[in-house]
Each structure stands twice: as structure tokens, then as C-alpha cells.
Amino acid sequence: MIVATLLWSMAGVVTRHLESAGGFEATFWRSFFNAVALVVLLGRLRGFGALGRTLASRDPTLWLSGACWAVMFTAFMVAITMTTVANVLVTMAIAPLVTALVARIALGHRLPARTWGAIVVAGIGIAWMYAHELAAVEPRHLAGTAIAIAVPIAAALNWTAIQRSRSGSTDLLAAVLVGAVLSSLLTFGVALPLRASPHDLVLLAILGVFQLAVPCLIAVAAARVLAAPEAALLSLLEIVFGVVWTWLGAAEAPSRHVLGGGALVLGALVANESIALRQRRVIARAT
């Protein structure tokens, strides 16, 4: 899982070294290369025949999950070309809390007091970041941060949909491929005319294969072994890695407002997941 977060976190610093590819074109090429890599990897893992049958199924969860992946792939890349990597990653960090709220509404899951507290603290952190963007009168940064909110919302809907269909037989790993294809199709027309240089294409191919396709497969494998709180805690390393890589590799230092708001968000998440993990271990020992 640590390897997966390390690979996910390289998106920001690699994107900062693009020469000519804009937000939608970068999104298109990254999703395109991701789709190609997933066809090859899933074809080898599942068999091309089984993959084709899965994609031909009429399971609505497959397509809902695929649509959520498409939103995540698209919104992330567009947002990261409009604002700082730290803004995007800290905004994305609220995904576990948004998921808890969506699960409460859609699945009737009861939220413990610790989660409500974490939601409040994380909300204060995000509000602190937004207040700074508004005060600084930087509409581009504010728009980028607003677009980034689509990522945790789509992730929450995706996770909830998967939870509701646990008993289904459809291989939802194929939904990642559906999302990549939808993202590339949706952004192709907006990305025209394509101006990416060979240098950009190499970087975007690296992102599509090693920043998306490979870590997604690794994370799915890790999720079969790790407890949910453990996986959630480890996934937070993407924020730390991503900010550090961009700071060191692209001289993009996060503002004190982002660091302050991010500290509140991360602190709330770590406290919430740590308590959950401790409670899980106590129950396990008792039984």
C-alpha cells in the first residue's frame, strides 16, 4: 500500500514538467495511456475473454463505478493544472469523511462521535484554505480547488456503490478501465488540437501506466489483506509524498494556509482512523 501511495503521489511533480499539454489534453493522454495499460494488465490477469464478458455485462454498479472513476481521473488532472498540488491533495483528503456521510445516507451506517468530530475539524481546515483563496483574489486557484472537490465526492459515491454490491459477481476492477476510457472520450474533443510534445507524451504515458494503472492493481491486492482503517491511514501518505515531491522537484512550496488547513484535515483523519483501528484490535482480541 505504501508503494501504491508513492506511485500515486508523483502526479503533481511530473505534471509540473509538462511543456505544452494543457489541462484537458493532459487529462486525455493520461487516461488514454491508463486505459491501454489496464487492457494489457487486466487481460493478462483475468484473461481477455473474461475481461470482455465483464465489460459486456449490464451490471449498473460496473458503469456507475466507471463513471465515478472517470470523474476522479478528469477532475484531478484539470484541478492540478489550475492550482497547487497541495491544494488538490488536501482537498482530496476529505474523501474518507465524505464517504462516511454518503454511507450514512445511502446505507444507513451509523457514524460514531469520533467521525462526526473529524468531519467538523476537517471542515474547518478546508474552510481555512478556501478563505485564503478568496482573500487572495486568485479565481484560478479557487476554481481549481473547487474542481478538486469532485474527486472525494466521486470517490465516496464509488465506494458506497461497491459496498452495496458486495454480493455481486462482477469484477469491479474493470470499472477502473471503464473510467479511463470514459475520461479519455470526454476530454478528447475539448483537448483538440493536440499540442503535446514527445517529451510530454513520455511523461503522460508514465503517469497513465505507473501513476494510475499499476498502483490501482496494487491497492486492490493490498485491500484484501489490510483492515479498512489501516488502508485509509496508509493512503494519507499520498498527500505527504505529493507535497514533498512537488516542493523538492518543482519548487512549489505550499502556503502557510495550506499547511495549517492540511494539518487540521490530516490530524482529524489520523485521529479518526487510529481510534477505529484500536477499537477493531480490541474487539479482535476479545473474540
Phi and psi in degrees as GROMACS dihedral restraints (atoms count N, CA, C in turn):
[ dihedral_restraints ]
;  ai    aj    ak    al  type     phi  dphi    fc
    3     4     5     6     1   -63.5    20    10
    4     5     6     7     1   -40.7    20    10
    6     7     8     9     1   -62.0    20    10
    7     8     9    10     1   -41.5    20    10
    9    10    11    12     1   -61.4    20    10
   10    11    12    13     1   -45.6    20    10
   12    13    14    15     1   -66.6    20    10
   13    14    15    16     1   -34.2    20    10
   15    16    17    18     1   -63.7    20    10
   16    17    18    19     1   -41.6    20    10
   18    19    20    21     1   -69.6    20    10
   19    20    21    22     1   -42.7    20    10
   21    22    23    24     1   -58.5    20    10
   22    23    24    25     1   -37.0    20    10
   24    25    26    27     1   -72.7    20    10
   25    26    27    28     1   -10.4    20    10
   27    28    29    30     1   -82.4    20    10
   28    29    30    31     1    -2.7    20    10
   30    31    32    33     1   -59.3    20    10
   31    32    33    34     1   -44.6    20    10
   33    34    35    36     1   -63.0    20    10
   34    35    36    37     1   -52.3    20    10
   36    37    38    39     1   -66.8    20    10
   37    38    39    40     1   -36.3    20    10
   39    40    41    42     1   -67.3    20    10
   40    41    42    43     1   -42.2    20    10
   42    43    44    45     1   -60.9    20    10
   43    44    45    46     1   -34.8    20    10
   45    46    47    48     1   -68.1    20    10
   46    47    48    49     1   -13.0    20    10
   48    49    50    51     1  -103.1    20    10
   49    50    51    52     1    10.7    20    10
   51    52    53    54     1   -70.2    20    10
   52    53    54    55     1   145.5    20    10
   54    55    56    57     1   -93.0    20    10
   55    56    57    58     1   -48.1    20    10
   57    58    59    60     1  -135.5    20    10
   58    59    60    61     1   -12.5    20    10
   60    61    62    63     1   -74.4    20    10
   61    62    63    64     1   123.9    20    10
   63    64    65    66     1   -81.6    20    10
   64    65    66    67     1  -172.7    20    10
   66    67    68    69     1   -60.1    20    10
   67    68    69    70     1   -51.2    20    10
   69    70    71    72     1   -72.9    20    10
   70    71    72    73     1   -35.2    20    10
   72    73    74    75     1   -68.7    20    10
   73    74    75    76     1   -40.6    20    10
   75    76    77    78     1   -61.2    20    10
   76    77    78    79     1   -40.7    20    10
   78    79    80    81     1   -62.2    20    10
   79    80    81    82     1   -45.2    20    10
   81    82    83    84     1   -58.9    20    10
   82    83    84    85     1   -51.4    20    10
   84    85    86    87     1   -67.0    20    10
   85    86    87    88     1   -39.7    20    10
   87    88    89    90     1   -63.0    20    10
   88    89    90    91     1   -44.5    20    10
   90    91    92    93     1   -66.7    20    10
   91    92    93    94     1   -37.3    20    10
   93    94    95    96     1   -62.3    20    10
   94    95    96    97     1   -49.6    20    10
   96    97    98    99     1   -66.8    20    10
   97    98    99   100     1   -33.3    20    10
   99   100   101   102     1   -62.5    20    10
  100   101   102   103     1   -44.8    20    10
  102   103   104   105     1   -62.5    20    10
  103   104   105   106     1   -43.9    20    10
  105   106   107   108     1   -61.9    20    10
  106   107   108   109     1   -45.6    20    10
  108   109   110   111     1   -63.8    20    10
  109   110   111   112     1   -39.5    20    10
  111   112   113   114     1   -68.8    20    10
  112   113   114   115     1   -35.5    20    10
  114   115   116   117     1   -59.6    20    10
  115   116   117   118     1   -44.9    20    10
  117   118   119   120     1   -67.5    20    10
  118   119   120   121     1   -49.1    20    10
  120   121   122   123     1   -67.8    20    10
  121   122   123   124     1   -46.5    20    10
  123   124   125   126     1   -69.5    20    10
  124   125   126   127     1   -32.8    20    10
  126   127   128   129     1   -62.7    20    10
  127   128   129   130     1   -39.5    20    10
  129   130   131   132     1   -72.9    20    10
  130   131   132   133     1   -37.6    20    10
  132   133   134   135     1   -77.2    20    10
  133   134   135   136     1   -43.9    20    10
  135   136   137   138     1  -101.7    20    10
  136   137   138   139     1   -20.1    20    10
  138   139   140   141     1    95.1    20    10
  139   140   141   142     1   135.4    20    10
  141   142   143   144     1   -65.4    20    10
  142   143   144   145     1   -32.8    20    10
  144   145   146   147     1   -64.9    20    10
  145   146   147   148     1   -46.3    20    10
  147   148   149   150     1   -64.6    20    10
  148   149   150   151     1   -38.4    20    10
  150   151   152   153     1   -62.9    20    10
  151   152   153   154     1   -42.3    20    10
  153   154   155   156     1   -63.5    20    10
  154   155   156   157     1   -40.4    20    10
  156   157   158   159     1   -66.2    20    10
  157   158   159   160     1   -37.2    20    10
  159   160   161   162     1   -64.9    20    10
  160   161   162   163     1   -44.5    20    10
  162   163   164   165     1   -67.6    20    10
  163   164   165   166     1   -25.4    20    10
  165   166   167   168     1   -85.5    20    10
  166   167   168   169     1    -5.4    20    10
  168   169   170   171     1   -70.3    20    10
  169   170   171   172     1   159.6    20    10
  171   172   173   174     1  -104.0    20    10
  172   173   174   175     1    21.1    20    10
  174   175   176   177     1   -65.6    20    10
  175   176   177   178     1   115.3    20    10
  177   178   179   180     1   -62.5    20    10
  178   179   180   181     1   -27.6    20    10
  180   181   182   183     1   -65.6    20    10
  181   182   183   184     1   -35.9    20    10
  183   184   185   186     1   -58.8    20    10
  184   185   186   187     1   -44.8    20    10
  186   187   188   189     1   -80.0    20    10
  187   188   189   190     1   -31.7    20    10
  189   190   191   192     1   -66.0    20    10
  190   191   192   193     1   -44.9    20    10
  192   193   194   195     1   -63.0    20    10
  193   194   195   196     1   -41.2    20    10
  195   196   197   198     1   -61.7    20    10
  196   197   198   199     1   -40.4    20    10
  198   199   200   201     1   -63.9    20    10
  199   200   201   202     1   -38.8    20    10
  201   202   203   204     1   -64.8    20    10
  202   203   204   205     1   -43.1    20    10
  204   205   206   207     1   -60.2    20    10
  205   206   207   208     1   -40.4    20    10
  207   208   209   210     1   -61.4    20    10
  208   209   210   211     1   -42.8    20    10
  210   211   212   213     1   -62.5    20    10
  211   212   213   214     1   -43.7    20    10
  213   214   215   216     1   -63.1    20    10
  214   215   216   217     1   -47.6    20    10
  216   217   218   219     1   -60.1    20    10
  217   218   219   220     1   -43.3    20    10
  219   220   221   222     1   -74.2    20    10
  220   221   222   223     1   -50.7    20    10
  222   223   224   225     1   -62.8    20    10
  223   224   225   226     1   -37.4    20    10
  225   226   227   228     1   -61.5    20    10
  226   227   228   229     1   -50.4    20    10
  228   229   230   231     1   -69.1    20    10
  229   230   231   232     1   -39.0    20    10
  231   232   233   234     1   -64.3    20    10
  232   233   234   235     1   -43.8    20    10
  234   235   236   237     1   -63.7    20    10
  235   236   237   238     1   -39.8    20    10
  237   238   239   240     1   -72.0    20    10
  238   239   240   241     1   -17.2    20    10
  240   241   242   243     1   -90.2    20    10
  241   242   243   244     1    -5.0    20    10
  243   244   245   246     1  -110.4    20    10
  244   245   246   247     1   -22.9    20    10
  246   247   248   249     1  -142.0    20    10
  247   248   249   250     1  -175.8    20    10
  249   250   251   252     1   -74.0    20    10
  250   251   252   253     1   155.2    20    10
  252   253   254   255     1   -61.2    20    10
  253   254   255   256     1   -40.1    20    10
  255   256   257   258     1   -61.2    20    10
  256   257   258   259     1   -42.8    20    10
  258   259   260   261     1   -57.5    20    10
  259   260   261   262     1   -46.5    20    10
  261   262   263   264     1   -66.2    20    10
  262   263   264   265     1   -46.5    20    10
  264   265   266   267     1   -67.3    20    10
  265   266   267   268     1   -40.6    20    10
  267   268   269   270     1   -66.9    20    10
  268   269   270   271     1   -39.0    20    10
  270   271   272   273     1   -62.5    20    10
  271   272   273   274     1   -41.3    20    10
  273   274   275   276     1   -66.1    20    10
  274   275   276   277     1   -22.6    20    10
  276   277   278   279     1   -65.7    20    10
  277   278   279   280     1   -16.6    20    10
  279   280   281   282     1   -79.9    20    10
  280   281   282   283     1     1.8    20    10
  282   283   284   285     1   -52.4    20    10
  283   284   285   286     1   -46.9    20    10
  285   286   287   288     1   -60.0    20    10
  286   287   288   289     1   -35.4    20    10
  288   289   290   291     1   -74.8    20    10
  289   290   291   292     1   -39.3    20    10
  291   292   293   294     1   -63.8    20    10
  292   293   294   295     1   -38.8    20    10
  294   295   296   297     1   -61.8    20    10
  295   296   297   298     1   -40.9    20    10
  297   298   299   300     1   -61.5    20    10
  298   299   300   301     1   -40.4    20    10
  300   301   302   303     1   -67.5    20    10
  301   302   303   304     1   -44.6    20    10
  303   304   305   306     1   -64.0    20    10
  304   305   306   307     1   -41.5    20    10
  306   307   308   309     1   -64.3    20    10
  307   308   309   310     1   -33.7    20    10
  309   310   311   312     1   -63.9    20    10
  310   311   312   313     1   -40.6    20    10
  312   313   314   315     1   -77.3    20    10
  313   314   315   316     1   -47.4    20    10
  315   316   317   318     1   -84.0    20    10
  316   317   318   319     1   -34.9    20    10
  318   319   320   321     1  -110.9    20    10
  319   320   321   322     1    -7.4    20    10
  321   322   323   324     1    75.8    20    10
  322   323   324   325     1    17.8    20    10
  324   325   326   327     1   -67.9    20    10
  325   326   327   328     1   132.9    20    10
  327   328   329   330     1   -81.4    20    10
  328   329   330   331     1   135.7    20    10
  330   331   332   333     1   -96.9    20    10
  331   332   333   334     1   125.9    20    10
  333   334   335   336     1   -69.8    20    10
  334   335   336   337     1   165.1    20    10
  336   337   338   339     1   -59.8    20    10
  337   338   339   340     1   -36.1    20    10
  339   340   341   342     1   -61.0    20    10
  340   341   342   343     1   -36.5    20    10
  342   343   344   345     1   -72.6    20    10
  343   344   345   346     1   -40.9    20    10
  345   346   347   348     1   -60.4    20    10
  346   347   348   349     1   -40.6    20    10
  348   349   350   351     1   -63.1    20    10
  349   350   351   352     1   -41.8    20    10
  351   352   353   354     1   -64.1    20    10
  352   353   354   355     1   -38.2    20    10
  354   355   356   357     1   -62.3    20    10
  355   356   357   358     1   -42.6    20    10
  357   358   359   360     1   -64.7    20    10
  358   359   360   361     1   -48.0    20    10
  360   361   362   363     1   -64.3    20    10
  361   362   363   364     1   -44.8    20    10
  363   364   365   366     1   -63.5    20    10
  364   365   366   367     1   -37.3    20    10
  366   367   368   369     1   -61.8    20    10
  367   368   369   370     1   -38.7    20    10
  369   370   371   372     1   -63.6    20    10
  370   371   372   373     1   -41.0    20    10
  372   373   374   375     1   -62.8    20    10
  373   374   375   376     1   -44.8    20    10
  375   376   377   378     1   -66.3    20    10
  376   377   378   379     1   -40.8    20    10
  378   379   380   381     1   -61.5    20    10
  379   380   381   382     1   -37.4    20    10
  381   382   383   384     1   -62.1    20    10
  382   383   384   385     1   -42.7    20    10
  384   385   386   387     1   -64.2    20    10
  385   386   387   388     1   -46.3    20    10
  387   388   389   390     1   -64.3    20    10
  388   389   390   391     1   -39.6    20    10
  390   391   392   393     1   -60.1    20    10
  391   392   393   394     1   -38.7    20    10
  393   394   395   396     1   -65.5    20    10
  394   395   396   397     1   -43.4    20    10
  396   397   398   399     1   -62.7    20    10
  397   398   399   400     1   -40.0    20    10
  399   400   401   402     1   -67.3    20    10
  400   401   402   403     1   -42.2    20    10
  402   403   404   405     1   -66.2    20    10
  403   404   405   406     1   -33.3    20    10
  405   406   407   408     1   -78.8    20    10
  406   407   408   409     1    -7.3    20    10
  408   409   410   411     1    52.3    20    10
  409   410   411   412     1    53.8    20    10
  411   412   413   414     1  -118.0    20    10
  412   413   414   415     1    83.5    20    10
  414   415   416   417     1   -59.7    20    10
  415   416   417   418     1   -32.0    20    10
  417   418   419   420     1   -65.3    20    10
  418   419   420   421     1   -45.0    20    10
  420   421   422   423     1   -65.5    20    10
  421   422   423   424     1   -40.9    20    10
  423   424   425   426     1   -64.0    20    10
  424   425   426   427     1   -43.0    20    10
  426   427   428   429     1   -63.7    20    10
  427   428   429   430     1   -40.5    20    10
  429   430   431   432     1   -63.4    20    10
  430   431   432   433     1   -41.9    20    10
  432   433   434   435     1   -66.3    20    10
  433   434   435   436     1   -37.7    20    10
  435   436   437   438     1   -65.0    20    10
  436   437   438   439     1   -40.9    20    10
  438   439   440   441     1   -64.1    20    10
  439   440   441   442     1   -36.8    20    10
  441   442   443   444     1   -62.0    20    10
  442   443   444   445     1   -25.3    20    10
  444   445   446   447     1   -62.8    20    10
  445   446   447   448     1   -26.5    20    10
  447   448   449   450     1   -61.5    20    10
  448   449   450   451     1   -27.1    20    10
  450   451   452   453     1   -66.6    20    10
  451   452   453   454     1   -55.2    20    10
  453   454   455   456     1   -65.3    20    10
  454   455   456   457     1   -30.5    20    10
  456   457   458   459     1   -66.3    20    10
  457   458   459   460     1   -46.6    20    10
  459   460   461   462     1   -64.3    20    10
  460   461   462   463     1   -38.3    20    10
  462   463   464   465     1   -63.6    20    10
  463   464   465   466     1   -39.5    20    10
  465   466   467   468     1   -65.3    20    10
  466   467   468   469     1   -43.8    20    10
  468   469   470   471     1   -64.0    20    10
  469   470   471   472     1   -40.0    20    10
  471   472   473   474     1   -63.5    20    10
  472   473   474   475     1   -48.7    20    10
  474   475   476   477     1   -63.1    20    10
  475   476   477   478     1   -40.3    20    10
  477   478   479   480     1   -65.5    20    10
  478   479   480   481     1   -41.8    20    10
  480   481   482   483     1   -62.2    20    10
  481   482   483   484     1   -40.4    20    10
  483   484   485   486     1   -66.0    20    10
  484   485   486   487     1   -40.3    20    10
  486   487   488   489     1   -60.9    20    10
  487   488   489   490     1   -39.7    20    10
  489   490   491   492     1   -70.6    20    10
  490   491   492   493     1   -20.5    20    10
  492   493   494   495     1  -112.7    20    10
  493   494   495   496     1    27.9    20    10
  495   496   497   498     1   -57.7    20    10
  496   497   498   499     1   -32.8    20    10
  498   499   500   501     1   -81.6    20    10
  499   500   501   502     1    -5.9    20    10
  501   502   503   504     1   -72.5    20    10
  502   503   504   505     1   161.6    20    10
  504   505   506   507     1  -100.8    20    10
  505   506   507   508     1    -2.9    20    10
  507   508   509   510     1   -72.6    20    10
  508   509   510   511     1   135.2    20    10
  510   511   512   513     1   -78.1    20    10
  511   512   513   514     1   101.4    20    10
  513   514   515   516     1   -77.9    20    10
  514   515   516   517     1    -2.6    20    10
  516   517   518   519     1   -64.6    20    10
  517   518   519   520     1   -28.1    20    10
  519   520   521   522     1   -66.4    20    10
  520   521   522   523     1   -19.7    20    10
  522   523   524   525     1   -64.2    20    10
  523   524   525   526     1   -29.8    20    10
  525   526   527   528     1   -62.7    20    10
  526   527   528   529     1   -40.5    20    10
  528   529   530   531     1   -65.2    20    10
  529   530   531   532     1   -42.7    20    10
  531   532   533   534     1   -58.2    20    10
  532   533   534   535     1   -44.3    20    10
  534   535   536   537     1   -62.7    20    10
  535   536   537   538     1   -41.0    20    10
  537   538   539   540     1   -63.9    20    10
  538   539   540   541     1   -42.4    20    10
  540   541   542   543     1   -65.7    20    10
  541   542   543   544     1   -45.9    20    10
  543   544   545   546     1   -61.5    20    10
  544   545   546   547     1   -42.0    20    10
  546   547   548   549     1   -62.9    20    10
  547   548   549   550     1   -43.4    20    10
  549   550   551   552     1   -67.0    20    10
  550   551   552   553     1   -38.2    20    10
  552   553   554   555     1   -67.7    20    10
  553   554   555   556     1   -42.5    20    10
  555   556   557   558     1   -67.0    20    10
  556   557   558   559     1   -32.1    20    10
  558   559   560   561     1   -96.8    20    10
  559   560   561   562     1    -8.9    20    10
  561   562   563   564     1   -61.7    20    10
  562   563   564   565     1   -49.8    20    10
  564   565   566   567     1   -62.9    20    10
  565   566   567   568     1   -40.2    20    10
  567   568   569   570     1   -70.1    20    10
  568   569   570   571     1   -28.8    20    10
  570   571   572   573     1   -76.4    20    10
  571   572   573   574     1   -17.5    20    10
  573   574   575   576     1   -68.2    20    10
  574   575   576   577     1   146.2    20    10
  576   577   578   579     1   -76.5    20    10
  577   578   579   580     1   142.4    20    10
  579   580   581   582     1   -72.8    20    10
  580   581   582   583     1   125.1    20    10
  582   583   584   585     1  -119.4    20    10
  583   584   585   586     1     5.7    20    10
  585   586   587   588     1   -60.8    20    10
  586   587   588   589     1   132.2    20    10
  588   589   590   591     1   -79.7    20    10
  589   590   591   592     1   164.8    20    10
  591   592   593   594     1   -53.8    20    10
  592   593   594   595     1   -37.1    20    10
  594   595   596   597     1   -59.8    20    10
  595   596   597   598     1   -46.0    20    10
  597   598   599   600     1   -63.7    20    10
  598   599   600   601     1   -41.2    20    10
  600   601   602   603     1   -62.5    20    10
  601   602   603   604     1   -37.5    20    10
  603   604   605   606     1   -64.0    20    10
  604   605   606   607     1   -46.2    20    10
  606   607   608   609     1   -64.6    20    10
  607   608   609   610     1   -40.8    20    10
  609   610   611   612     1   -71.2    20    10
  610   611   612   613     1   -30.6    20    10
  612   613   614   615     1   -66.6    20    10
  613   614   615   616     1   -39.5    20    10
  615   616   617   618     1   -61.5    20    10
  616   617   618   619     1   -42.4    20    10
  618   619   620   621     1   -65.0    20    10
  619   620   621   622     1   -44.8    20    10
  621   622   623   624     1   -62.0    20    10
  622   623   624   625     1   -39.4    20    10
  624   625   626   627     1   -87.2    20    10
  625   626   627   628     1   -53.4    20    10
  627   628   629   630     1   -96.0    20    10
  628   629   630   631     1   -17.2    20    10
  630   631   632   633     1   -98.5    20    10
  631   632   633   634     1   -17.7    20    10
  633   634   635   636     1  -120.4    20    10
  634   635   636   637     1   -63.7    20    10
  636   637   638   639     1   -61.1    20    10
  637   638   639   640     1   -54.0    20    10
  639   640   641   642     1   -64.7    20    10
  640   641   642   643     1   -50.6    20    10
  642   643   644   645     1   -64.3    20    10
  643   644   645   646     1   -28.8    20    10
  645   646   647   648     1   -63.5    20    10
  646   647   648   649     1   -42.8    20    10
  648   649   650   651     1   -66.6    20    10
  649   650   651   652     1   -39.6    20    10
  651   652   653   654     1   -63.2    20    10
  652   653   654   655     1   -43.9    20    10
  654   655   656   657     1   -64.2    20    10
  655   656   657   658     1   -39.2    20    10
  657   658   659   660     1   -63.0    20    10
  658   659   660   661     1   -41.4    20    10
  660   661   662   663     1   -65.4    20    10
  661   662   663   664     1   -41.3    20    10
  663   664   665   666     1   -67.2    20    10
  664   665   666   667     1   -34.9    20    10
  666   667   668   669     1   -64.9    20    10
  667   668   669   670     1   -20.1    20    10
  669   670   671   672     1   -75.1    20    10
  670   671   672   673     1   -17.1    20    10
  672   673   674   675     1  -109.2    20    10
  673   674   675   676     1   -42.2    20    10
  675   676   677   678     1   -79.7    20    10
  676   677   678   679     1   148.3    20    10
  678   679   680   681     1   -70.1    20    10
  679   680   681   682     1   152.8    20    10
  681   682   683   684     1   -55.7    20    10
  682   683   684   685     1   -45.3    20    10
  684   685   686   687     1   -61.9    20    10
  685   686   687   688     1   -37.2    20    10
  687   688   689   690     1   -63.0    20    10
  688   689   690   691     1   -46.3    20    10
  690   691   692   693     1   -61.8    20    10
  691   692   693   694     1   -41.0    20    10
  693   694   695   696     1   -64.2    20    10
  694   695   696   697     1   -42.8    20    10
  696   697   698   699     1   -62.7    20    10
  697   698   699   700     1   -46.2    20    10
  699   700   701   702     1   -65.4    20    10
  700   701   702   703     1   -33.4    20    10
  702   703   704   705     1   -65.1    20    10
  703   704   705   706     1   -22.8    20    10
  705   706   707   708     1   -65.9    20    10
  706   707   708   709     1   -17.9    20    10
  708   709   710   711     1   -62.3    20    10
  709   710   711   712     1   -23.7    20    10
  711   712   713   714     1   -58.6    20    10
  712   713   714   715     1   -37.8    20    10
  714   715   716   717     1   -66.4    20    10
  715   716   717   718     1   -47.5    20    10
  717   718   719   720     1   -62.5    20    10
  718   719   720   721     1   -50.7    20    10
  720   721   722   723     1   -59.0    20    10
  721   722   723   724     1   -46.7    20    10
  723   724   725   726     1   -61.7    20    10
  724   725   726   727     1   -44.7    20    10
  726   727   728   729     1   -65.4    20    10
  727   728   729   730     1   -42.8    20    10
  729   730   731   732     1   -65.1    20    10
  730   731   732   733     1   -46.2    20    10
  732   733   734   735     1   -58.9    20    10
  733   734   735   736     1   -44.1    20    10
  735   736   737   738     1   -70.4    20    10
  736   737   738   739     1   -33.8    20    10
  738   739   740   741     1   -64.6    20    10
  739   740   741   742     1   -47.2    20    10
  741   742   743   744     1   -79.8    20    10
  742   743   744   745     1   -38.7    20    10
  744   745   746   747     1   -94.0    20    10
  745   746   747   748     1   -13.5    20    10
  747   748   749   750     1  -136.8    20    10
  748   749   750   751     1     9.8    20    10
  750   751   752   753     1    54.1    20    10
  751   752   753   754     1    37.0    20    10
  753   754   755   756     1  -104.8    20    10
  754   755   756   757     1    86.9    20    10
  756   757   758   759     1   -79.0    20    10
  757   758   759   760     1   131.1    20    10
  759   760   761   762     1   -69.0    20    10
  760   761   762   763     1   146.2    20    10
  762   763   764   765     1   -73.3    20    10
  763   764   765   766     1   164.2    20    10
  765   766   767   768     1   -65.8    20    10
  766   767   768   769     1   -27.6    20    10
  768   769   770   771     1   -68.5    20    10
  769   770   771   772     1   -40.1    20    10
  771   772   773   774     1   -67.9    20    10
  772   773   774   775     1   -41.6    20    10
  774   775   776   777     1   -63.8    20    10
  775   776   777   778     1   -41.3    20    10
  777   778   779   780     1   -67.2    20    10
  778   779   780   781     1   -48.5    20    10
  780   781   782   783     1   -64.7    20    10
  781   782   783   784     1   -39.6    20    10
  783   784   785   786     1   -64.4    20    10
  784   785   786   787     1   -37.1    20    10
  786   787   788   789     1   -63.9    20    10
  787   788   789   790     1   -38.5    20    10
  789   790   791   792     1   -65.8    20    10
  790   791   792   793     1   -44.2    20    10
  792   793   794   795     1   -63.3    20    10
  793   794   795   796     1   -51.3    20    10
  795   796   797   798     1   -64.2    20    10
  796   797   798   799     1   -40.6    20    10
  798   799   800   801     1   -61.5    20    10
  799   800   801   802     1   -42.0    20    10
  801   802   803   804     1   -64.5    20    10
  802   803   804   805     1   -42.3    20    10
  804   805   806   807     1   -67.5    20    10
  805   806   807   808     1   -45.0    20    10
  807   808   809   810     1   -62.8    20    10
  808   809   810   811     1   -43.4    20    10
  810   811   812   813     1   -62.7    20    10
  811   812   813   814     1   -45.1    20    10
  813   814   815   816     1   -62.1    20    10
  814   815   816   817     1   -48.6    20    10
  816   817   818   819     1   -72.3    20    10
  817   818   819   820     1   -33.1    20    10
  819   820   821   822     1   -65.5    20    10
  820   821   822   823     1   -43.3    20    10
  822   823   824   825     1   -64.0    20    10
  823   824   825   826     1   -41.6    20    10
  825   826   827   828     1   -62.3    20    10
  826   827   828   829     1   -42.0    20    10
  828   829   830   831     1   -65.8    20    10
  829   830   831   832     1   -40.3    20    10
  831   832   833   834     1   -64.3    20    10
  832   833   834   835     1   -42.9    20    10
  834   835   836   837     1   -64.0    20    10
  835   836   837   838     1   -39.2    20    10
  837   838   839   840     1   -62.2    20    10
  838   839   840   841     1   -41.2    20    10
  840   841   842   843     1   -68.8    20    10
  841   842   843   844     1   -36.8    20    10
  843   844   845   846     1   -63.7    20    10
  844   845   846   847     1   -43.9    20    10
  846   847   848   849     1   -64.0    20    10
  847   848   849   850     1   -40.8    20    10
  849   850   851   852     1   -62.7    20    10
  850   851   852   853     1   -42.1    20    10
  852   853   854   855     1   -66.5    20    10
  853   854   855   856     1   -37.1    20    10
  855   856   857   858     1   -68.0    20    10
  856   857   858   859     1   -29.9    20    10
